[in-house]
Amino acid sequence: MKVTKVLKILLVEDNLFEVLRFKKTVASFAINCEITHAKHGGEAITKLQENNLPDLILLDLDMPTLNGLEFLAIIKQYEHLENIPTIIHSSQSGQQEISQCFKLGIAGFMVKTSDHKEYVFNLQHTLTKWFDNVA
C-alpha cells in the first residue's frame, strides 16, 4: 500500500484575500497540502490544542486579537509546539520585526509581495523544502 505524503499547514492570516491567494496558489503546486486556517493567533492556539498538529505554520505578523509576535512567544512556552517550524508570511519586512521573529525561533521569513510571479516562486520554493522533510 502506497502512503501519500501530505504537508499539513496551519495558515494564520486575518486577510481573506491573502487566504484565498495562498490556497489558490498552493493548489497549483505538485505537492499535496492540507491547509487549516486561523484568523488570528488566538484562534491558532485553539487549533493547536486540538492535537492535530501541523508540519508547518505560516504566520502573518499584523493581526487583531493576538498578533504574530505574541503568538510566537506563546507557542515557544509549550514543549509540544515549540519545535513546529514557523515561517513568517507577512507584508512587514522591517529589520526590527525580522530580528524579533528570529529571536523567537522562526524557521524562515517570506515577504508577501504584490509581484505574482515572485510570490508563486517564493511560496513554491518554501513549501517544497518543507514537503521534502515530511516523512
Buried (B, 14 or more C-beta within 10 A) or exposed (E): EEEEEEBBBBBBBBBEEBBEBBEEBBEEBEBEBEBBBBBBBBBBBEBBEEEEBBBBBBBBBEBEEBBBBBBBBBBBEEEEBEEBBBBBBBEBBEEEBBEBBEEBBBBBBBBBBEEEEEBBEBBBEBBEBBBEEEE
